[in-house]
């Protein structure tokens, strides 16, 4: 009788613990419904971009800090690091940059858990290019306009996706050579939204 009671107690405890976990998870999911931003809200966001298996191997990390001026508009700063290696030429480019951005949230869906935004960014970068003959350092100025979205899993945590880079401008000034400017405008934004697999997490506080 004592053995049966012990087994029953263990099963009941296990069931109760699972029920509490499920209830807690459901509560966290429900807490993200109806979420809104307001003046003074802040967030930390980190994005990652990886391209491998083609003509080059590329990765980048981009942590950001943002501050909301109202319920839709946020400004902030960011740092970034990227590395790009071309397999055919064995040229490796590393970029470290700092910058500022402004973000506007224009659309809310799924009881405001889904939030789409447009973002304008400006930055300065220090570039290092290495090949078989040596290395060369350059400075760069960048500007871009992106479209992205946040999907809130809880009231504080969201998944971030960058869907498209509408416009980008890059001005590179080598120490030992002429400067060059690159301008790119992407009109057909949603032909393949996963063409740039850039994603990250956002923590709101």
N, C-alpha and C positions, 0 to 999 in steps of 0.2 A: 504494500500500500504506500509506503514511504517512497519507494522507487518511482511508482507511477505519479505520485504527487510532484516529485522533483522534475520528472520529464515534462509534466504539464506546465510547471512553473517556468521552465526554460523556454518551451514553445510560446507561452504567453508573453514572456519578456521579449523574445525575438520578434513576435508579431507586433507588439506595442512599439518597439524601437523602429521597425520599418514603417509603421503607420505615422509615427512622428516625423521621420525623414521625408516621407511623401507629402505630408501636410506642410512641412517647412518649405519644401521645394515649390509646392503650389502657391504658398503665400508669397514667396519671393517673386514668382512669375506674375502673380496678380498685382504686386506692388508696382510693377513697371507700367501698368495701364494708366492712362491719363497723365503721364508725367509731362511737366512743362518746365521750361527754363525761366529764370528771372534775373533781374539786375543783381550782380554780385556773385552769381554762380561761377564756379571754376571747374576746369577739367584737365586731366593729364591724358594724353593719347600717344600711342606708339604704333607706328605702321612698319610693315616689312614688305619688301618687294624682291622676288627671286625669279630669275630666268636662267635655266640651265638646259643643256642637251642640244643646243643649236650651234651657231657659229661663234657664240661668245657665252661666257658665264658671268652673270651679273647678280649682285645683291645690294640691297640698301636698307638702312634703318633710319627712322625719322621720328624721334620723340618730340612732342609738342606740349605747350602749356597754353590754355585759353582762359579768357575772362569775359563774361557776358555783360554787355552794356545795357541790354534789354532782353526780352523773351525770345528774340530771333537773331540778334547780331552779337558776334563775339570777335575779339581781337586777341592776338597772342604772339608768342615767339617760338622758335624751333631751332634745333640743331640736326645735322644730318651727316651720315657717312655712307659712301657707296664705293664699290669696287667692281670694275669691269675688265675682263680679260678676254682678248680675241685669240682664238685657238690657232688660226691660220698665220697670223703675224707675230704671235707671242707678245703682244703689246698689252700692258696692264695699266689701267688708269684708276687712281684712287682720289676721291674728292671728300674734303671735309668742309662743311658749310654752316653758316648761321643765317637766320632770317626772321622775318615777321609775316603775319598773315591776318586776313580779315575773312570771316565766315558768316554767311547768311543762310538761315534755315527757312526754306520756302514751302515745304510740303510736309504734312503729318498724316499718317495712315495707321491702321490697326490699333485704334484707341490710343493714338499718339506714341506708340512704342517705336514706330518706324518714322524716321525723320530724314528727309533729303536736304542737301545743302549745296551751295556754290561757294567756292573759296578762291581768293586772290592771294598770291604769295610773292614776296620779293626776298632775294637772298644774295649773300656773298660767299664765294667758295675759294678754297685753296686746292689746286689740282696738282697731282704728281703723276707723270707719265713715265713708265719704265719699259725699255725694250732691250734687245740683245747688245746694243751699243752703249747704253747708259740710261740716264734719267733726265727729265726736264720738269721744272716747276712753273705753273701758270696761275693767274688769278682769274676769277670768273664772276660775272654778274648775271643773275637769273630772274626771270619773271614768269609766272604761270597762272592759269585759271583752270581749276579742277571742278568736277562734279562728283559728289560722294553721298554716302548715307550712313546713318547710325541705326542699329536695331537694338533696343534696350532689352536685355535679359532680366535685369532687376532695376530698381530705381536708381542705382549708382553705376552699373556696369553695362556697357554696350559694345557690340561688335561693329567695327568700322570697315567700310569698303570704299575704295576709290574706283569709280566706274569709268571715268573718261578724263583725259587731259585735253581740254578744248583748245587751249593756246599755250605755247611755251616759247620763251625767248632766252637765248644764252649768248653772252658775250665773253670771249676768252682772250686774255692778254698774256702771251708768253713772255718770259724774261728775255729770251734770245730769238725773237722773231716777230712777224706781223700779227696783229690781232685779227680775230674772226668772229662773225656774228651768225647765229642760226635762229631762224624763226620758223615755227611750225604751227599750222592751224588745222585742227581736226573737225571737219564739218559733219561727217557721218559718224556721230557719237556712238550709236547703239547697234552698229553692225555686229560687233562682238564685244560685249561689256567685260568679258573675261580675258581680253587681249592683254590687259595689264593686271596681272594677279597681285594686286597690292591690297593688303588687309592689315587689320590691327585691332587693338582694344582701346576703349575709352573708359576712364573712371571719372565720374562726376562727384563733386563735393561742394 
